Amino acid sequence: MAFRGGLDPMDTGVLAAIRRLPKHKKVIEELVLGSESFRNICGDLAEAELALQRWEASEAPGAAARRDEYRHLIDGLEAELRQAIHERQTRHSGRHGG
């Protein structure tokens, strides 16, 4: 699939993360710049969301099971994003002089 407007799969991942966690947009953008593993989670989230959309449109046998699997995967990826955001915020708020 070609991406238009200069977007690459990583950009779609960042957008997916921000769409799910809009209150954390600034931290997401910071983490994306500094963490390859965070970028990978974002990319995986975007791919899982796309796959879920495809399965939601499918009438194929087993489609309901696939939808459940992708919803579970998306929930897990979102939890990983939340954990990384929490760790980042904890590190920054934990820095005190003295």
BALO-827050 format. One line per 10 residues: their letters; for each residue x, y, z of C-alpha. Coordinates in Angstrom, 2 decimals, always signed. Layout:
A> X Y Z; ...
***
This chain:
MAFRGGLDPM> +0.00 +0.00 +0.00; +1.37 +3.43 -0.92; +1.07 +6.27 +1.53; +0.21 +9.72 +0.24; +1.17 +13.10 +1.55; +4.53 +11.93 +2.86; +3.07 +9.67 +5.54; +4.90 +6.46 +6.19; +3.72 +3.58 +8.36; +5.45 +5.07 +11.40
DTGVLAAIRR> +3.48 +8.30 +11.02; +0.26 +6.32 +10.91; +1.37 +4.60 +14.11; +1.93 +7.91 +15.87; -1.47 +9.10 +14.71; -3.06 +5.88 +15.98; -1.47 +6.38 +19.41; -2.59 +10.00 +19.60; -6.10 +9.03 +18.48; -6.31 +6.51 +21.33
LPKHKKVIEE> -4.63 +8.69 +23.95; -5.19 +12.32 +22.90; -4.51 +13.73 +26.38; -0.95 +12.40 +26.09; -0.13 +13.82 +22.66; +2.92 +15.77 +23.84; +4.44 +12.80 +25.69; +3.70 +10.48 +22.75; +5.53 +12.84 +20.41; +8.50 +12.99 +22.80
LVLGSESFRN> +8.62 +9.20 +23.18; +8.40 +8.65 +19.43; +11.48 +10.81 +18.93; +13.51 +9.01 +21.56; +12.35 +5.40 +21.66; +12.46 +2.91 +18.82; +10.48 +0.38 +20.87; +7.72 +2.94 +21.47; +7.63 +3.72 +17.74; +7.32 -0.01 +17.04
ICGDLAEAEL> +4.37 -0.32 +19.43; +2.70 +2.62 +17.66; +3.26 +0.96 +14.29; +1.87 -2.33 +15.57; -1.19 -0.50 +16.88; -1.87 +1.10 +13.49; -1.51 -2.27 +11.73; -3.82 -3.97 +14.22; -6.45 -1.25 +13.84; -6.32 -1.62 +10.06
ALQRWEASEA> -6.66 -5.39 +10.32; -9.61 -5.00 +12.68; -11.32 -2.67 +10.20; -10.90 -5.30 +7.50; -12.32 -8.05 +9.70; -15.23 -5.84 +10.76; -16.19 -5.61 +7.09; -15.81 -9.35 +6.55; -18.55 -11.95 +6.48; -16.00 -14.77 +6.25
PGAAARRDEY> -16.24 -17.77 +8.55; -14.28 -17.04 +11.71; -14.45 -13.27 +11.23; -16.01 -12.74 +14.67; -13.15 -14.64 +16.32; -10.59 -12.60 +14.38; -12.30 -9.36 +15.43; -12.08 -10.45 +19.07; -8.39 -11.34 +18.64; -7.56 -7.96 +17.13
RHLIDGLEAE> -9.56 -6.07 +19.76; -7.61 -7.93 +22.44; -4.32 -7.16 +20.66; -5.24 -3.48 +20.37; -6.13 -3.33 +24.07; -2.76 -4.87 +24.92; -0.86 -2.44 +22.71; -2.74 +0.48 +24.24; -1.79 -0.80 +27.69; +1.88 -0.90 +26.60
LRQAIHERQT> +1.62 +2.69 +25.36; +0.03 +3.78 +28.66; +2.80 +2.04 +30.61; +5.53 +3.76 +28.60; +3.80 +7.12 +29.03; +3.42 +6.52 +32.77; +7.11 +5.58 +33.09; +8.15 +8.70 +31.16; +5.98 +10.94 +33.34; +7.23 +9.27 +36.52
RHSGRHGG> +10.87 +9.73 +35.48; +10.33 +13.40 +34.72; +8.29 +14.17 +37.82; +10.76 +12.24 +39.97; +13.66 +14.52 +39.12; +14.22 +16.78 +42.09; +17.27 +18.81 +42.99; +19.17 +18.03 +46.11
***
